[in-house]
């Protein structure tokens, strides 16, 4: 089991998150205790998209 503060701090790459999920790692996010695998995939896609936007803003 992996306890993380925020899902977007885990990785900003969907492939990394998918690899962890398919390897059997269970996630618990302090900010989203109810998050399931679908929610984690969606959040990973959002954070992957957000990464270049953050770079452009800074």
C-alpha positions as CSV (number, residue, x, y, z in Angstrom):
1,X,0.0,0.0,0.0
2,X,1.2,3.5,-0.9
3,X,0.0,6.5,1.1
4,X,0.4,9.8,-0.7
5,X,-0.7,13.3,0.3
6,X,-1.9,14.3,-3.2
7,X,-2.5,12.3,-6.3
8,X,-0.7,14.9,-8.5
9,X,2.5,14.5,-6.5
10,X,2.7,10.8,-7.3
11,X,3.6,11.2,-10.9
12,X,2.9,13.5,-13.8
13,X,2.9,10.6,-16.3
14,X,0.0,8.3,-16.9
15,X,2.3,5.5,-18.0
16,X,4.0,5.5,-14.6
17,X,0.8,5.5,-12.7
18,X,-0.6,2.7,-14.9
19,X,2.5,0.6,-14.3
20,X,2.2,1.0,-10.6
21,X,-1.5,0.2,-10.6
22,X,-1.1,-2.9,-12.8
23,X,1.8,-4.1,-10.5
24,X,-0.7,-4.4,-7.7
25,X,0.2,-1.3,-5.7
26,X,-2.8,0.1,-3.8
27,X,-3.0,3.8,-3.4
28,X,-4.5,5.9,-0.6
29,X,-4.6,9.6,-1.2
30,X,-5.1,11.8,1.9
31,X,-6.8,14.4,-0.3
32,X,-9.2,11.9,-1.9
33,X,-9.8,8.9,0.4
34,X,-12.5,7.6,-1.9
35,X,-10.3,7.5,-5.0
36,X,-10.5,4.2,-6.9
37,X,-8.4,3.1,-9.9
38,X,-10.5,5.0,-12.4
39,X,-10.2,8.2,-10.4
40,X,-6.4,7.7,-10.1
41,X,-6.2,7.3,-13.9
42,X,-8.2,10.4,-14.6
43,X,-6.2,12.5,-12.2
44,X,-3.0,11.2,-13.7
45,X,-4.2,12.3,-17.1
46,X,-5.1,15.7,-15.8
47,X,-1.7,16.2,-14.1
48,X,0.1,15.0,-17.2
49,X,-1.6,17.7,-19.2
50,X,-1.0,20.3,-16.4
51,X,2.8,19.7,-16.3
52,X,3.6,21.6,-19.6
53,X,1.1,24.3,-18.7
54,X,2.9,24.9,-15.4
55,X,6.2,25.1,-17.2
56,X,4.8,27.7,-19.7
57,X,3.4,29.8,-16.8
58,X,6.7,29.8,-15.0
